[in-house]
Amino acid sequence: MKSSIVSIELTDTASIHGAVALIAPLGIETEFQSFGSLETPRGWDATIVAEPRSGQRAVVLRPPSPTDRATFLHGFSSSGPGLSSVAFVPEGMPITTAAAELVTESRKIAHSAGGGLAGIEAIVADTSARFSYGEVPIAQRWYFGKDEVPIVACTSGNCIDINTYLVAALRAAGYEAAYLTCYFFDDNPLGIASGMHCWVRTRHDGATQDWDIAHFKKVGRSDISATLNPVPGRRFALAFGRDHVYSWRGVEIRLSTPSRPMWVREDGTAIWGEPPVVRLVE
């Protein structure tokens, strides 16, 4: 079985954020990968923690000094048993639950298309039509501060924004949908990841499909289909679902979007730091 090694080099330190540790997902099992290995930085205390609802694992790394910089190696095997069915179970959180108007609209769209796989395609197409690709500050996103995911008319959004809407819309129409995050490596000659990315997987009548609206939009394509990597590259899946909670040393660490490493403060608050340099080394 082939394996791939990804190097994660932190560009900031715990001292900058008033943090005491770092947390990073260990990756999930899909048909094209599973967790392989972890080599932690010398001198850093490492604790593996599990997310009770989903069973996913993460590592919490505590530095010997707040000013120490970290590089760790994350290994992935090239095959796996497939995505856990837990990935399709709704989390019941505001960021994953459709508001009443979105429920009505999504069901209407699916019904008009004839339901089944055609209904999924129709909801994907409708979602795509509502977004242009672009980065929007968190506080300006249409769902910020809402108790449920509302209908959006036309707005800019990145992969997180688009897939937040898509998952809520699909589930509102009675479809199984999973939200997945990954490191994505495009054709960068240095083997450096372009960043964290996410996409949506659906499961219906025995058919599993992957949808990546954001990447289609990034290359200027409107013919959205159930195809991964319209932007050529490789992805290493890190987690599924939203709003993870990990217990560590008597505190709860909450990750709304579990993906790249986050700094952890004494009270369990998780903070995005500077993007790490993520490199495919083997």
C-alpha positions in Angstrom: 0.0 0.0 0.0 1.5 3.3 -1.0 1.7 6.2 1.4 2.1 9.9 1.2 3.8 12.2 3.7 2.6 15.8 4.2 4.7 18.3 6.1 2.9 20.9 8.1 5.1 23.8 9.1 3.7 26.4 11.4 4.6 30.0 10.6 3.5 31.5 14.0 3.8 30.5 17.6 1.6 30.0 20.7 2.9 33.2 22.2 1.4 35.3 19.4 -2.1 34.1 20.2 -1.9 33.6 23.9 -2.3 29.9 23.3 -1.1 26.8 25.2 -1.4 24.2 22.5 -2.2 23.3 18.9 -4.9 21.0 17.6 -4.9 19.2 14.2 -7.3 16.6 12.7 -5.6 13.3 12.0 -7.6 12.6 8.8 -10.5 10.3 7.9 -11.0 7.1 6.1 -12.3 7.2 2.5 -12.0 4.8 -0.4 -8.8 6.7 -1.5 -7.0 7.2 1.9 -6.7 6.5 5.6 -4.6 7.8 8.4 -1.1 6.4 8.1 1.3 8.0 10.6 2.2 11.1 12.6 5.6 12.4 13.5 5.4 15.1 16.1 7.9 17.9 16.7 10.7 17.1 19.1 9.9 18.1 22.7 6.2 18.8 22.1 3.7 16.8 24.2 1.2 15.0 22.0 -2.2 13.8 23.0 -4.6 11.9 20.7 -8.2 13.0 21.4 -11.5 11.6 20.0 -14.6 13.5 19.0 -17.5 11.6 20.8 -20.2 12.1 18.3 -18.3 11.1 15.2 -15.4 9.1 16.5 -12.9 11.2 14.6 -9.5 11.8 16.1 -7.2 14.8 16.4 -3.8 15.5 18.0 -3.3 18.2 20.6 0.3 19.4 20.6 1.7 21.3 23.6 4.9 23.2 23.0 7.8 23.1 25.4 8.0 26.9 25.1 5.3 29.4 23.9 7.9 30.7 21.3 8.8 27.4 19.8 7.9 26.8 16.1 6.5 23.4 15.0 6.8 21.2 12.0 5.1 17.8 12.0 4.7 15.1 9.4 1.3 13.6 8.6 1.2 10.3 6.8 -1.7 9.1 4.6 -2.2 5.6 3.2 -3.4 5.5 -0.4 -6.6 3.4 0.2 -9.2 2.9 2.9 -12.5 1.2 3.7 -14.6 4.1 2.7 -16.3 7.1 4.4 -18.1 6.3 7.7 -21.9 6.5 7.5 -21.7 8.8 10.5 -20.6 11.5 8.1 -24.1 11.7 6.7 -25.8 12.1 10.1 -27.0 15.7 10.6 -25.2 17.4 13.4 -28.2 19.4 14.4 -26.3 22.7 14.7 -27.4 26.1 13.4 -24.7 26.1 10.7 -26.0 22.8 9.3 -29.8 23.3 9.7 -32.0 24.9 7.0 -34.4 27.7 7.9 -38.1 27.1 7.1 -38.0 29.0 3.8 -34.9 27.1 2.6 -36.7 23.8 3.5 -39.7 24.8 1.4 -37.6 26.0 -1.5 -35.3 22.9 -1.5 -38.1 20.5 -1.5 -39.8 22.4 -4.3 -36.6 22.3 -6.4 -36.1 18.5 -5.9 -39.8 17.7 -6.6 -39.8 19.8 -9.8 -36.8 17.8 -11.0 -38.5 14.5 -10.4 -36.7 13.7 -7.1 -34.0 11.0 -6.9 -30.6 11.8 -8.3 -32.1 14.4 -10.6 -33.3 16.3 -7.5 -29.8 16.3 -6.1 -28.5 17.7 -9.4 -31.2 20.4 -9.4 -30.3 21.5 -5.8 -26.6 21.6 -6.8 -27.4 23.7 -9.8 -29.6 26.1 -7.8 -26.9 26.5 -5.2 -24.3 27.2 -7.9 -26.5 29.9 -9.4 -26.7 31.7 -6.1 -23.0 32.2 -5.7 -20.0 33.8 -7.3 -16.6 32.7 -6.0 -14.9 35.1 -3.6 -13.6 35.6 -0.1 -16.0 37.3 2.3 -15.1 38.3 5.9 -16.8 36.0 8.4 -18.9 38.8 10.0 -20.3 39.7 6.5 -21.4 36.2 5.5 -25.1 35.9 5.0 -25.5 33.2 7.7 -23.3 34.9 10.3 -25.2 35.1 13.7 -28.2 33.2 12.3 -29.9 30.4 14.2 -30.4 28.5 10.9 -29.1 28.6 7.4 -31.4 31.0 5.4 -32.0 31.3 1.7 -29.5 33.5 0.0 -30.4 35.4 -3.2 -27.0 36.1 -4.8 -23.7 36.6 -3.0 -20.0 35.9 -3.0 -18.6 33.0 -1.1 -15.7 30.6 -0.8 -15.9 26.8 -0.5 -17.0 26.9 3.1 -19.9 29.4 2.4 -21.1 27.5 -0.7 -21.0 24.1 0.9 -22.6 25.3 4.1 -25.6 26.3 1.9 -25.5 23.1 -0.2 -25.5 20.7 2.8 -28.4 22.5 4.4 -30.4 22.6 1.2 -29.8 18.9 0.4 -30.7 17.7 3.9 -33.8 20.0 3.9 -35.0 18.0 0.8 -34.4 14.7 2.5 -31.0 13.8 1.0 -28.0 12.5 2.7 -25.1 14.9 2.5 -21.6 15.0 4.1 -19.3 18.0 4.4 -15.6 17.1 4.0 -12.4 19.1 4.5 -9.0 18.5 3.1 -5.6 19.8 2.2 -5.6 20.4 -1.6 -2.4 20.3 -3.7 -2.7 21.7 -7.2 0.1 21.8 -9.8 2.4 24.0 -7.6 5.9 22.8 -8.7 7.1 23.1 -5.1 4.5 20.7 -3.9 2.9 23.3 -1.6 -0.8 23.0 -0.8 -3.0 25.8 -2.1 -4.8 25.7 1.2 -7.6 24.1 3.1 -10.6 23.1 0.9 -13.9 21.4 1.4 -16.5 19.7 -0.8 -19.8 17.8 -0.4 -20.6 14.1 -0.8 -24.1 12.8 -1.3 -25.5 9.3 -0.9 -28.8 8.2 -2.5 -30.2 4.9 -3.7 -26.8 3.3 -3.5 -25.1 6.0 -5.5 -22.3 8.1 -3.9 -21.4 11.4 -5.6 -18.9 14.2 -4.9 -19.7 17.8 -5.6 -17.2 20.6 -5.7 -19.0 23.7 -6.9 -16.3 26.1 -5.7 -13.5 24.5 -7.8 -15.7 24.5 -10.9 -16.2 28.2 -10.4 -12.5 28.9 -9.8 -11.8 27.6 -13.3 -14.7 29.5 -14.8 -16.9 26.4 -15.5 -20.7 26.5 -15.1 -21.2 22.8 -16.0 -21.2 21.6 -12.5 -21.1 17.8 -12.3 -20.4 15.1 -9.7 -16.6 15.2 -10.5 -13.7 15.9 -8.2 -10.8 18.0 -9.2 -12.0 20.2 -12.1 -8.9 22.0 -10.7 -6.3 19.3 -11.2 -4.7 18.1 -8.0 -4.7 15.8 -5.0 -6.7 16.1 -1.8 -6.0 14.6 1.6 -9.2 14.5 3.6 -8.9 15.7 7.1 -12.4 15.6 8.7 -16.1 15.4 8.0 -19.0 17.3 9.5 -19.1 20.6 11.5 -18.8 21.7 15.1 -16.5 19.2 16.6 -15.9 19.1 20.3 -12.7 17.5 21.8 -12.0 17.2 25.5 -8.4 17.8 26.6 -7.1 18.4 30.1 -10.5 19.2 31.5 -11.4 21.8 28.8 -13.6 21.5 25.7 -12.1 22.5 22.4 -14.7 23.4 19.8 -13.9 23.4 16.1 -16.7 24.9 13.9 -14.9 23.9 10.7 -12.3 21.2 11.5 -9.5 21.5 9.0 -6.0 22.9 9.3 -4.3 23.2 12.7 -5.7 25.8 15.1 -4.2 27.3 18.3 -5.9 26.5 21.6 -6.1 28.8 24.6 -6.3 27.8 28.2 -10.1 28.0 28.2 -10.3 25.7 25.2 -11.0 28.5 22.7 -9.6 27.6 19.2 -8.1 30.3 17.1 -7.1 30.4 13.4 -3.4 31.4 13.2 -1.4 32.2 10.2 -1.8 29.6 7.4 0.9 26.9 7.8 3.1 25.9 4.9 1.7 22.5 3.9 4.1 20.5 1.6 3.8 17.1 0.0 7.2 15.6 0.7 6.8 12.0 -0.4 
